[in-house]
Amino acid sequence: MQITILQHADTEHRGSLRQFLIEDGHQMQAINLHRGDALPLLAEVEVLWVMGGPMDVCQEDQFPWLAEEKRFIRAAVAGRGLPFLGVCLGHQLLADALGGKVGKGGAEVGVLPVSYTEAGMDSLFFDGIEGPIPVLQWNGAEVQTPP
């Protein structure tokens, strides 16, 4: 399966999940929005993985590509029903793109356990990875109202 990855910073990348996905036979294409890469044609996307970044979803004036990215996410998920994994900023972009509310939250810093939802347990992203998993978290924004 071809996984399209939207990246927002060089330090926010696929990490150790990359090797697991390659071992499972998946292909990956990274789109570096912060470097000016263009979004791919939606018809060519099978799975969408949106990474984190230092910006907030509301900072479209400083990062103008955020508005186009949110339209792309909405078309991919709501329009085509594509599988989606959002990490940090990625899940906040999904919520905002689908009509939820994202705002400043309490600071969340440290290595904390993350458990899978039922859908997450069946996801190609976490196939063979036992949960809960310890994840480094550093967030100042949160999804306040889900879509």
GIPE-V664787 format. One line per field, one symbol per residue. ss: DSSP state (@ for helix, = for strand, . for the rest). A space follows every 50 residues. Layout:
# GIPE-V664787
ss=???
This chain:
# GIPE-V664787
ss=.======.........@@@@@@@...======@@@......@@@..==== ..............@@@@@@@@@@@@@@@...====..@@@@@@@@@... ==============...@@@@..@@@......=============..
